[in-house]
Amino acid sequence: MDLKDQLKNLFPDHEASEDEEKAIAKENKLWLQDDPILCKYEKRKGKPITILEGYTGADSDFKKLAKELKTTLGVGGSFKNDQIIIQGDYRSQIMEILKEKGFNVKRVGG
């Protein structure tokens, strides 16, 4: 149940204005770009990692995306130097999630 549904339950007579609806929609939207996000696979210290880079939007949006990916996959990771680093080889799952959100994704390497 999202915020809009909760408010309707609390205040059934209230009609939401367009500004409120735009604010709610803006919270859930990320800036989509034309260039693809690069999805790479590397090994560091013998352990596999997946790296996402090439996002040209705001850092805050990219950090939100990193957090969402980590919680969805249930893995660790970090956001450094305009890159999302995910522990493990999750290229196929990450690419599916990003395509569902509307991003162009390009697989690089292996």
C-alpha angles and dihedrals in degrees: 000000000000129000094267092056092047091052091049090054092051097041110025094170095052119102114209116234123228091252092058092048092049091050092052092047092047092056092060098041126091124199109262119212134202096229116076124252110241117234112198135180122215140161118228119185088349095303124111121242135178118221126199118194141151100072110147099188130091120312091233091059091048090050090051089051091050092051092047093050093048094049093044093051095037094229138119127254146134145230114236135152094357091306133112110219116197121188110239136018104295099143097129095047093045092049091052092049093049093047090052088054091052101256125139108235129192122196113222124195132359 
